[in-house]
């Protein structure tokens, strides 16, 4: 599904229309209502991920200030890569 976009007159950038965002949230809410057990399991796992990320943040905070920003970016990049590999790439491989 592609988002409806309009050109912003002042900046020249495209913006997603607010109605589309609301419609997407409504659709997600309906999907979650149709599958409450799965939604609750995902929410619980998200809680565990949040706790783990807080532990990672605490460890990063132990680095000297000059190194902390670079380490933070590398950790974020690594987590993003893991998410892609696990949530997106593995689905694409199973479909083939």
C-alpha positions in Angstrom: 0.0 0.0 0.0 1.5 3.3 -0.9 1.0 6.5 1.1 -0.8 9.5 -0.3 1.7 12.3 -0.5 1.4 16.0 -1.2 4.1 18.5 -2.0 4.7 21.0 0.8 4.8 24.5 -0.7 7.3 25.9 1.7 9.9 23.2 1.9 9.3 21.4 -1.4 9.2 18.1 0.5 6.4 15.5 0.2 4.3 14.9 3.3 2.0 12.0 4.1 -1.6 13.1 4.6 -2.9 12.9 8.2 -6.0 11.0 7.1 -3.9 8.1 5.8 -2.0 7.9 9.1 -5.2 7.7 11.1 -6.6 5.0 8.7 -3.4 2.9 9.1 -3.6 3.1 12.9 -7.3 2.1 12.8 -6.4 -0.8 10.6 -3.7 -2.0 13.0 -6.1 -1.6 15.9 -8.7 -3.8 14.1 -6.0 -6.5 13.3 -4.9 -6.5 16.9 -8.5 -6.9 18.1 -9.0 -9.9 15.8 -5.9 -11.6 17.3 -5.8 -10.6 20.9 -3.7 -13.5 22.1 -1.0 -12.9 19.5 -1.1 -9.1 20.3 -0.6 -9.7 24.0 2.3 -12.1 23.4 4.0 -9.5 21.1 3.4 -6.7 23.7 5.0 -8.9 26.4 8.0 -9.5 24.2 8.2 -5.8 23.4 8.4 -5.2 27.2 11.3 -7.6 27.4 13.1 -5.9 24.5 12.6 -2.6 26.2 14.2 -3.9 29.5 17.1 -5.3 27.5 17.6 -2.0 25.7 17.7 -0.2 29.0 20.4 -2.6 30.2 22.3 -1.9 26.9 21.9 1.9 27.5 23.2 1.6 31.0 26.3 -0.2 29.7 26.8 2.4 27.0 26.5 5.1 29.7 29.7 3.7 31.2 31.8 4.7 28.2 33.6 8.1 28.2 31.5 10.9 26.7 33.8 11.1 23.6 33.2 7.5 22.7 29.6 7.2 23.9 28.0 8.7 20.7 29.8 6.4 18.3 29.1 3.3 20.4 25.4 4.4 20.6 25.2 4.7 16.8 26.9 1.3 16.3 24.5 -0.4 18.7 21.5 1.2 17.1 22.8 0.1 13.7 23.4 -3.5 14.9 19.9 -3.7 16.5 18.3 -2.3 13.3 20.2 -4.9 11.2 19.1 -7.7 13.5 15.5 -6.5 13.2 15.8 -6.5 9.4 17.4 -10.0 9.4 14.9 -11.5 11.7 11.6 -9.8 10.9 12.0 -9.1 7.2 14.6 -11.2 5.5 13.6 -14.4 7.2 10.0 -13.9 6.0 11.2 -13.3 2.4 13.3 -16.5 2.5 10.4 -18.6 3.7 8.2 -17.3 0.9 10.6 -18.5 -1.8 
